[in-house]
Amino acid sequence: MAGEMTRARTRAGILACCGFALAMMLAPASAESAPALEMLWRAKADGRLEWRTFDSAGKPLASKQIPESPTNEAAERGIAEPFEQRAPLGSLWKLFVYLWLVEQRHPAPDYVCAGARNNPPNAREHLEEEAYCCDVGQGIGRELALVRSCGLFFEPRRLGISPEAWRTFWEARPGVLAAAPWLADLGAMKPETLVSPASILRALEAAPTRARLEATNTLLARLFAFSPGLEATGLVRGMGGRLRIKTFSWHRPGQPKRRYGGGAGWLIDGRPVWFAGEGSGQQVMARYGSHLAKALAETLPPDAGTTLPGCVRVNFFARYPFDVELPGGKAAQEGVLHGRFIARFRSGVSIPFASSGELALSQADGQTRIEGRFGIDDYVARVIEREADPRETEAARALAVVIRSYLLNEAAKQGNCLNIDDSSRKQRVSILQPGSKARAAAGFTTGLALHGAPVGYHSTTPSKNRLAWTEAVAASQRGETWDAILLKAFPKSNLGAMDDPAGIACQRFAEAENWLAARAPQWHRALYAHLPGFEPSPTLPDICLLPYGLPFSEQDRGRIHIRGLRSAEDRITLAHEYLHIGLRHHPSGHDEKLIEHWARKLVDEVMP
């Protein structure tokens, strides 16, 4: 990417110890003899790394599995392995600054693009950098800055990051000093820093879990941040939502006129990955996306995404009266269900099912109710199992994206959960455990949704913004891929990350801002007295109206995005996100149960 490779600066090489006890760093092979694509990733749970190289036609050249603690034979011979040789850090430094900001909850004010107004000494280079951030007079926040690779946002001096605070944080992370000592040096956070691919993997593994999860959501959005039809299509088509990477572009040592780029990040299960070749990061993904996807997919279980966190509450059999029995006819007791049961409907139909604690039984006003609580991808898999044939792989993957998109658009939000009925008016959900193929379709598309228009599906009849399952199956059998099926059914929608605050503009919601302003002073008195750690911003947050999708807050920018203010749940959602901002510097800010309790208390009791 041009913004990641501006005018070459004075090279300051930093020799990186990569944790394999090999300190010898050799100059890279010549461009003629170097492989066109190099890959390194944590391939197995037993600690092995996988190193692969390919030629310019994508043909494999070499493959090597590297144990966690290899011998020192190469070091004794004075020869460094390829994965231990020097490579430029490129714009990956921005990812490490992002991780630090998130984990430290450090203030990250928007960067405002000033153009040439301030006449900086390096005006030309400055303007080139700003071109990848924002238009003159506009600002850019943390998430979008990572998506666009805006280096000016992440400048440590602008953000007030001290070398001491940076060093203390990273040195405390397990393995950093031994495997990636450059990570603890704030001065190394620049593109020309030379490190080994192996040490980059170790640095990625040192990322705290919470910061990594936030980064992976933003990095998934990055794969869709460029024009449609583009470069990353092969990689996205082959990996779905299971790869989260930051691209980089720079040049090899001693070759300032030849671009060298790639990407680094994580697979969906948290294992790190790095790849690089000749050209910019985007060009490498465009040229070798299918080869990257094939190699990485080999190490992922088919349903890799379905164990991710999330909360969907399903009211089963919402329109039909029924009772629940144990095998043998005894009535089941209210509460969380463990074991085998039978749902008997007044119509005479019976459905046997099992539960491992994900289902709960209750009685209210003489009506039996079964509520299920699932992760988002588990929910998607259950709908596929109920509504379609998961053996049609590409069609099932396309439907998984539609199901997830419909859920985000239509479900009611309560606290940290989405509430939806099991109903033909919404989506029918299998009360039975989904099979492996349904879970694979959901896991492959994890984190992906359609944006820009409402979506739906029907078994046989297509229409505007509606996928017909029979047409999807026919397309799948003709060899069409899941993304092509979606494009044909939803030509005006955009495929992207489910959680993408960077891609959502703010349409100011004046009614909600006025409503919050009238209540905040009284809320504050109650919160100061009873909720330790609550610290409101000096000014009330901007409130943005969401056309579709889940409400959320941008804590670093002080923004709240909500769907409306008509119902009590809408108002509780606004209070919920406001509390997240007020508790952003306190551990209670991650206690969803506590925040939901206080949100309801504020709306229902303190000042309705």
N, C-alpha and C positions, 0 to 999 in steps of 0.2 A: 504494500500500500504506500502511495507516495507520501502520505502524511507521516509514515513511520520511518521514512528514509529521507530526511532533509539533508542539506549540505553537510558533508562529512566533517566531523569535529576532530580535534586532536585525539588520537587513540591513546587510551590509558588502559593497558592490559592488566587484568587482575587474574593471577593464577589461582584457579579454583581447585581446592582439594575435593575430590568427589566421593570420598568415603570408601574407596577401594584400595587405599594405601598406595595410590599411584600418583606421584607428583610430577612426573615427566610429561610436559605438554609439547607435542610436536606440531610443526606447521602442517596444515591440512594438505591433502593430496592436490595435485593440479586439477584445474577445472575439467581437463580432458579425461583424466583417470578417475575422478570422483564419481560416485554413484549419483544418479539423478534425484533419488529420494532416499532419505534415511529416516528410520523410525525407531523409537525406544519407548517401551511402556512396561508397566508392572503387569505381567501377563497372568500370573497365578497367585493364589492365596498363600502358597508356600514361600513367597518372597522372591521368586525368580524374576529377573528382567528379561525382556525379549528384544533383541536387536535385529532389524531387517533392513536390507537395502534393495533397491530396484534400479534398473536401467531406464533410459528415456522412453522406452516402449512399455514400461510397467512390468517388465519381466523380472522375477526375483533373482538377485545376485547372491545374496548371502543371508543366512538366518542363524542366530546364535542365542541360546538360552544361558543366562548369566546367573549363577547362584548368588545368594545374598552376601556371602563372604568368599569371593573368589581368591585364588592363590595369588601370590606376588610374582609369579613366573614372568609375566610381561614386564613388570617393573624391573626385575633383576636383569632382563635382557636390554633394558633401556628403551622399550617400545611401548607406547601407550596404545591401548585399544581405541578403535574409532569413537566409541561412545564416551571416551574419556578425554578426547582432544578438545581443543578450544573452539567454541562457537559463540557468536555474538548474542548477547541477551536480547537485543532489539527492544521492542516495546513491551516485552513481558515485565519490565520493571514496573509498569503502570498497574499490572495485576497485583503485584506484591504490595504496592502502596494502597490499593483499594482494600486488600485483605486487612491491612493494618488499621485503616480508617474504620472499617466495619467493626472489627473486634474491639478496638479501643473506644468506640463510640465517639470518635474525635470529630469536632465540628468541621464541616466541609462546605463552605459557602460556594455558591455558584461562581463560575468563572464568566465574566462579562467580556465579550469580544469588543475591543476598542478600535480595531483597524489600525490605521496609521496616525491616529490623532495624537498619540503620545510620542510619536517619532522615536521609537526605541533605537539604540545603536545598531542592532541587527534587524533593521526594519523588514528587509525582504524575507529573511528566514522566519521572522515573527508572523508576517502575513501568511506565509505558506502554512505555518502551524495552525493559525487561527482558522484557515479554510476548512480544517477537519474538526472544528469545534462548533462554531455557530456563525450566524450572520452578524455584521456590525450592529452593535446596540443590543443584541440578544444575549441571554445567559445560558449556561449549560450546567446541569447537576451531575452528581456522582455517577449514577447508573448510566445515563446517556453518554457521559464522558468516557466510560469504559467501553461502551458499545462503539463509539466513534473513534476511539483511541486518541482522545484529546490530551496530549502530553502537558499542555499549559495548565489544565485543571489540576493535574497530579504533581506539579512541582512542589517538592517538600518544603521549600522556603515559603511559598505562598500559603501553604496549609499550616505553617507553624509547627512542623515536625522537627524535633530536636534529635541530633545524632545519638545522644545518650538514651532518650526514650526509645528510639528505634532499636538500638543495640540491645538494651535490656529486654525488650519484648522478644526479639528473635532468638537471643541466646538462651532464653528460658524454654524455647521449644525443643522437644527431644530430637537429638541427632543433628541439629543445625551446625554446631561448632565443628563436629567431625566431618560432616558430609558436604556442607554448603556454607563455609565461613563467610563468603562474600555477601550472603543474605543479611548478615548483621551489620554490614557497612553501608550506611545511608549514602555515602559518596559513590557506591557502586551502582546505584539506581539510575543508570543511563544506558543508552542503546549500545555503545561501543564496548561495554564491559564484556570481557571474554570469560566464559565459564564452560563447563562440560555439560553435555546433555544429561549425563547421569546425575550431576549435582542439581540440575534443574528439577528432575524428578524428586529428588530428596527434599528440595525446597518446597515443592508443591505438597508433598506429604506432610510437611511441617505446618501447613495452614490449619488454624483452629476450625473445628467442625462447623460452628455457626457461621463464621465468615466464609468458609468454603461453600456452604449451601446457598448463601446469598449471592456469592460470585457465580455459581453455576447457573442460577436463574438468569442472571444478567448475560452471561456468556452464551446461553442458548438463544437469547434474543439477538446476540451479535451475529449468529449464523444467518439470520434473516434480515440483517440491517442494510443489505445492499439491494440493487435493483433486481426485480424478478427475472428469472431466466438465466441467471448468472452463473457465477463461478462455483459456488458451494453446492450446486444442485446434486452432483454425483455423491458427495459426501453425505448430504442430508438424506438423499433417497436411500442410501445404503445403511445409514445409522439411525434414521428417525430422530428421536429426542434423546438418544443415549450417549451423546458426546457433547461436552461443554468446553470450548477452547477459546483462547485469545490468540489471534494471529500476530506475527511479527515480520518485519522486513528490515534488513540492513545489508551488510556485505561481509564476505570472509576477510580475515586478516590479510593485508597485502594486496587485496583485489577491490579497491574502492569503486571501480566502475561496473562491477558485476553484482547484481542483486542476489541476495541469499535470504530466503524467508521460509516461514512455515507456521506452526502453531503449537501451543502447549496448554494443557488443562487437565480435565478429569473425565473418565468414563462415568456412567451414571452410578456405579457402585463405589465411587470414590477413588479408584485406582488412577494414578497419574499417567499421562501420555505426552510425548514430544515427537515432532516430525519436522523435517526441513528439506529443502532442495533449492535448485537454481530458480530465481525469480522471486516475486513478492509472495507473501503468505497467501493472498487470494489466488494468485496464479498457480501456486503449488496445489492448492485445494481443487482448483478447476481441472488441472491436468491429471492429478492422481487421486481424485476423490474416491472413485470406485475401488482402487487398490487399497487405500487407507481403510475404507469401510470394511472390505472383505477381511483384512488382517485383524482389525480390532474386534469385529463381530464374532470371530472364532472363539474369543475368550469370554464372551458374555453369555450367561444363560438366556434362553429365549424370553423369559418373563422378567428380565432384570429390573424393570421399573415398578412392578406391581407391589413391591414391599415398601415403597416410599411413604412417608407420612402424609397425612391429609385427613379430612373428616367429612364424610357424607352420611347424613342420617336419612334412612329410608323407612317410610311408613308402608309396610307390606300389605298387599291385598286391600288397598285403601277403600275400595267401593263395594266390598263383598263381606257379609257377616260370616264368621267362622269361629270355631273353637279349636283349642290345641290339647292333644292328648299324648300320653306316653304310649309306647307299644304295649298292648294289652288292654287299653281302654281307660286307664286312670287319668283324671284331669291333671294337666301340667300346672305346676305352681308358678305364681308370678315371680319375676326377677330375671336375672341373667341366665340364659339357657346354656347348658352343657349336656351333650349327649344326643340321642335320637328322639324325634318327635313326629307327630302326624297332625297336619292341619286339616280339619274336617269342615267343609263348607255346607251351608244349609241346602245347597242344590244337590248334595249327595256326592260331590267330588271330594277326593282325599289326596293330599300331597304329603308324602313322607319327606322329612328333611333332617339335617343335623346341624348342630351349632357348637362352636368351640369358644363361646363367650362373646361372639360378635352380634348375637341376637338377644333381645330382651323382651319378655312377655309382661303385659299389664292389662288391667281391666278398668274401664271408666264408663259410667252410665250404662252398664250392662253390655258394653261392647268390648270384644277382645281386640287387642292391638299387639302387633309384633313390630318392633323397631330394630333395624339393623344399623350398625355403625361400621363404616368401611373407609379405607384409603381411597383416594380418587381413582387410581388405576384399577383397584379391585372392583370398585363400583362399575367402571367402564367395562371390565371383563364380564361382569354379571349381566349387564345389559346386552352385550354381544351374544352371550350364551342364550339369553331369552329371546332376542329379537332376530337373530341372523344365524348363518352357518359359518362358524369360525374356520372351517377347513378351506374356505376361499380366501387365501392369505392376503392378497393385495386389496380385495374388496373389504375384508374385515379390518385391515389397517386404516383404510379410508373412513370406514364407519366409526372406528374408535375415535378419530379426530372429531367427527361430527357429534358423537355422543358427549364427549368431554366439553365441546363448545356449547352444546345445548344446556348441559348442566350448569356451566358458569353463567350463562345468560338468564336462565329461568328459575333456578333454585332460590329459595329464600335463605338469607344468611342469618344465623343466630350464633353469636359469639364467634368461635373459630370454625364452626361447622356450616355446611350447606344442607338444607332440609328439602326433601323432595318426595313426592308420593310414588309408589309403584302403581302405575296406572296407565291405561292406553291414552289418556289425555296428556300424560307427561312422557315417561319412558318406563317400559316394563322391565323389571329387575328380577333376575333369578334368585330365589331364596336358597338354591343349591350352590355348593361350591363350584366356581367356574372351572372348566377343563383347561388343559395345558395350552391348547391352540387359542382359546379366547384370552387367556392371560398373556400369551405371547403377542397378540395383536395390540392389547392395551399397553404392555411393557415397551414394545417397539416405539410407540408414538408418545411415550410419556412426556408430559410437559407441553405438548403441542395443541394448538387450538386455532380456529378460524376467527378473524377479526374483520370488522367493517360492516357486517350485516347480520341479521338473525339467521339462524340455520335450523334445518330440520331434516327428517327423512321419512320415507314411506316404503312399504314393501314392494309396490309395483308402479306407483304413479309419480313421475317427476313433475316438478313445477319450479317456479322461481325460488331460489335459495332452499331447494329441497332435493336431497339425494334419493333416487329410487334404488333400492337394494338390488332388484333384478337387473337393472342397467349396470350397476357396479360389478355384479358377478359376471355379466357378459363381457365387460371391459377387462376384468381380471383374467378371464379365460382366453381373451385375445392377446394377452401378454402385456397389457397396460399396467403401469405401476400405480401405487396408492396415491402419489402426489398428482399424477396426471388425471386420475379419476376425480380427485377433489377439484382440480382446476376446471374440468369440464362441467361439474355440477354447480360450482360456486365461482364463476368467472370474476365477480366483483369483490370477492373476499380475499383477504391476505392470510396465508399460512404463517404462523409465527409462534413465539413462546406464549404459553398460558399466562405466566406472570411476567409482564413486560412493562414496568412503570416507565422505562425509558422511551417507549414508543407511544405513550398516551399523552396527548396534549391536554392542557387544562382549560376547560370551559367553566369560567367562574360561576358559582352557584350562590347568587346573592341572598336568596331566601334562607338557605342553610347557614350562611355566614351571619346573617342578622339574628337567626334563631340561637346560634351558639353564643353570640356576643351578649344577648340578653340574659343568658343563664350562667355563663362562665364565672362571674364574680361570686355568686352564691355557691356554685360547685367548688370553687377554690377554697372557700372557708371550710367546707366539709372535708375536702381532701387534705388540706394542711393539717387538720386535727387528727385524721384517722388513717391516712395512707402515706406511710413513710416513703420518701424517695420521689414524691410527686414534685415536679419542677416545671411549671408552664413556661413556654417561650415568652419573651417580652411582648410580642404581638401575637394576636390570634392567627391560626393557620389559614392559608387560602383553602377554600373548599371547592372542589372541582366536580362537575356533574358527569358521571359515567354513563355512556349510552348502553354498554353491555359489559358483562364480566363481573369479577369479584371486587367489592370495595377494598381499599387498602390505603395505607398512609406512607408518604415519603418522609421518613423521620429526619433525614439530613437536610431536606428542603422545607420542612414545615408545611406540607401539603396533605390534604385528605381528599380522597376520591370516593364518592358514594353515588348510589343509583337514584336516590330520591329522598323525600322527607315526608311522604304522605302517611306512612303507617308508624305504629309504635316501634316496630322492629327497625325501620329506617332510622329513627331517632336514636335508638339504642346502638345501632351500628356506628353512627356519627360519634356518640359518646365513647364507644369502645376504641375507635381509632384515635380520638383526642387523648385518651388515657395512654395509648401507646407512645404518643409524642411526648407527653408529660413525664413518662417513666423511662424515657430512652436512655438515661444514664444510670439506671438502677436495675438490679437483677429481677425485680418484680415486673419489669417490662416484658418478660418472656413467660410470665405466668398467666396463661390465657383464662384459666378458671377464675383467678382473682380479678382480672380486668373485666371479664364479663359480669361478674357479681357487682362490681362497682358501677359499671355502665348502666345496668338495670336499676340499681339503687338511685343513681343520679337522675335518671329520667322518670322513674316511677315515684320517688319519695322526696328527693331534695328540691327539685323544681321541675314539675312535669311540663 
